[in-house]
Amino acid sequence: MKRSVLIGGLIFLQLLLMGAAFVGGRMLGEQNRRAARPAGGMALPSQLPKDPAAGNGTVQKIQDTTITLGRGFGGPPGGANASAETQVTVTADTKYYKNAASGNPGMPGGQTAIQVQNATMADIKIGNRVMVWGVKTGERIAAEVVYIQ
């Protein structure tokens, strides 16, 4: 009798832990998905890649072909990566886009459409928020597309 109660208790505990791990994983996945989106729940325009951005943040420093980004604006302030910096390397093949105008506030789902126009490296200023698509290696990104918000 005692043995069957013990086994039943262990099975219940195992199921409880598996459920907690499942829910925690879903919450982390949703948080990461939300962080890859631009602020304000805006839908990205068709010119930008459909893949999640390799990085985002506020421009801290610009030196030659390297842009230093501070903490991403999708995460919580003072979070674990609050002091993290990302080095973004741009090339002659990097495409730049910037926000051209605010969109239609009457879009379904309360989203705002974004219109973009071509930009250049000269359009990036310290303090700009940017999203970057490209190949990420550690805290470095070889930029293919840069979107200036």
C-alpha positions as CSV (number, residue, x, y, z in Angstrom):
1,M,0.0,0.0,0.0
2,K,2.7,2.5,1.0
3,R,4.7,1.6,-2.1
4,S,1.8,2.3,-4.5
5,V,1.1,5.7,-2.8
6,L,4.8,6.5,-3.1
7,I,4.8,5.5,-6.8
8,G,1.6,7.5,-7.4
9,G,3.1,10.5,-5.8
10,L,6.2,10.3,-7.9
11,I,4.2,10.0,-11.1
12,F,2.1,13.0,-10.1
13,L,5.3,15.0,-9.3
14,Q,6.8,14.0,-12.7
15,L,3.7,15.2,-14.5
16,L,3.7,18.4,-12.6
17,L,7.3,19.2,-13.4
18,M,6.8,18.3,-17.1
19,G,3.8,20.7,-17.3
20,A,5.8,23.5,-15.7
21,A,8.7,22.9,-18.1
22,F,6.3,23.0,-21.1
23,V,4.6,26.2,-20.0
24,G,8.0,27.9,-19.2
25,G,9.3,27.0,-22.6
26,R,6.2,28.4,-24.3
27,M,6.5,31.6,-22.3
28,L,10.2,32.0,-23.2
29,G,9.5,31.4,-26.9
30,E,6.7,34.1,-26.9
31,Q,9.1,36.5,-25.2
32,N,11.8,36.0,-27.8
33,R,9.2,36.3,-30.6
34,R,8.0,39.6,-29.2
35,A,11.5,40.9,-28.8
36,A,12.2,40.4,-32.5
37,R,9.2,42.6,-33.5
38,P,9.5,46.4,-33.7
39,A,8.1,48.4,-30.9
40,G,4.4,49.4,-31.0
41,G,3.1,46.2,-32.6
42,M,3.8,47.4,-36.1
43,A,3.7,45.1,-39.1
44,L,7.1,45.0,-41.0
45,P,6.9,46.1,-44.6
46,S,7.6,43.7,-47.5
47,Q,11.1,45.2,-48.2
48,L,12.4,43.8,-44.9
49,P,13.3,40.1,-44.5
50,K,10.6,37.8,-43.1
51,D,13.1,36.1,-40.8
52,P,13.5,37.3,-37.2
53,A,16.1,40.0,-36.9
54,A,19.6,38.9,-35.8
55,G,19.7,41.9,-33.4
56,N,18.2,45.2,-32.5
57,G,19.1,48.0,-30.2
58,T,20.1,51.7,-29.8
59,V,23.1,52.9,-31.7
60,Q,25.8,53.7,-29.2
61,K,28.8,54.3,-31.4
62,I,29.6,54.5,-35.2
63,Q,33.2,53.9,-36.3
64,D,34.1,53.2,-39.9
65,T,32.1,50.1,-40.9
66,T,31.2,49.1,-37.4
67,I,28.0,50.1,-35.5
68,T,27.9,49.4,-31.8
69,L,24.4,48.7,-30.5
70,G,23.3,48.9,-26.9
71,R,20.8,46.6,-25.3
72,G,17.8,45.6,-27.5
73,F,14.7,47.7,-27.0
74,G,12.5,44.6,-26.9
75,G,13.9,43.3,-23.5
76,P,13.2,44.4,-20.0
77,P,15.2,47.3,-18.7
78,G,18.0,46.3,-16.4
79,G,17.7,42.7,-17.6
80,A,20.5,40.1,-17.7
81,N,21.9,41.7,-21.0
82,A,21.5,45.3,-19.9
83,S,25.2,46.1,-20.4
84,A,25.6,43.8,-23.5
85,E,26.8,45.5,-26.7
86,T,26.5,44.1,-30.2
87,Q,29.0,45.0,-32.9
88,V,27.4,45.3,-36.3
89,T,29.7,45.2,-39.3
90,V,28.4,46.6,-42.6
91,T,29.8,46.1,-46.1
92,A,29.2,47.7,-49.5
93,D,26.4,45.0,-50.0
94,T,24.5,46.0,-46.9
95,K,21.0,47.3,-47.6
96,Y,19.7,50.2,-45.5
97,Y,16.0,51.2,-45.0
98,K,14.5,53.9,-42.8
99,N,11.0,54.6,-41.6
100,A,9.3,56.9,-44.2
101,A,5.9,57.6,-42.6
102,S,3.5,56.4,-40.0
103,G,0.9,54.1,-41.4
104,N,-2.8,53.6,-41.3
105,P,-4.1,53.4,-37.7
106,G,-7.3,51.8,-39.0
107,M,-5.6,48.5,-39.9
108,P,-7.2,45.4,-38.5
109,G,-5.8,44.2,-35.2
110,G,-4.7,47.7,-34.2
111,Q,-1.5,47.3,-36.1
112,T,0.2,50.2,-37.8
113,A,1.7,49.8,-41.3
114,I,5.2,50.9,-41.8
115,Q,6.4,52.5,-45.0
116,V,10.1,52.4,-45.7
117,Q,12.5,54.1,-48.1
118,N,16.1,53.4,-49.1
119,A,18.7,54.8,-46.8
120,T,22.5,54.9,-46.4
121,M,25.0,54.5,-43.7
122,A,25.0,58.3,-43.3
123,D,21.4,58.1,-42.1
124,I,22.4,56.2,-39.0
125,K,22.9,58.5,-36.0
126,I,23.8,57.8,-32.4
127,G,20.6,57.2,-30.5
128,N,18.7,55.7,-33.5
129,R,16.9,52.4,-32.9
130,V,17.8,49.9,-35.5
131,M,17.0,46.3,-36.4
132,V,19.6,44.2,-38.1
133,W,19.4,41.1,-40.3
134,G,22.5,39.1,-41.1
135,V,24.8,36.4,-39.8
136,K,25.3,36.5,-36.0
137,T,28.4,35.1,-34.4
138,G,28.5,35.7,-30.7
139,E,28.1,39.4,-30.1
140,R,28.9,40.3,-33.7
141,I,26.5,40.6,-36.7
142,A,27.6,40.8,-40.3
143,A,24.8,43.0,-41.5
144,E,22.8,42.2,-44.7
145,V,19.9,44.5,-44.0
146,V,19.7,47.5,-41.5
147,Y,16.4,49.1,-40.7
148,I,16.5,52.5,-39.0
149,Q,13.4,53.2,-36.9
